[in-house]
Amino acid sequence: MLMRKSEKGQRQSSKLSNALTNAVVIVTGASSGIGAATAREFARHGAQVILAARRIDELAAQQQTITGEGHLAFAIPTDITDAAQITKLVDQTIERFGRVIVHSQPSPTRSPGWLILRCPEDKNSYV
């Protein structure tokens, strides 16, 4: 029975990795705690992770941790309570990768959650 649970877990992990390979994921609150752990998990499963948070030194440390494990991560200091900074975050992500697939906001903040995707056909429109 233990082997069956282990095999099931491996199959689920493999499916997740297949789904996330080369996905572009923005993780807010990524400088510590749940946000940092979420970013590491996305990266471990093959996603290209954009780390967003206000604390620049902690953000850089998380980027170094993820890239030190052989994964792709970029840090973009961002205060998600500021709409202009959110726009800049998305624009910089799209400039680098051409798309944003997923936004993850793993912990509650002072602002409502948001999900912004750039339409590849029209570089000026967001969904």
Summary of the structure (lengths in Angstrom):
residues: 127
radius of gyration: 15.4
end to end distance: 45.2
largest distance: 53.1
contacts: 369
relative contact order: 0.16
helix: 46%
strand: 17%
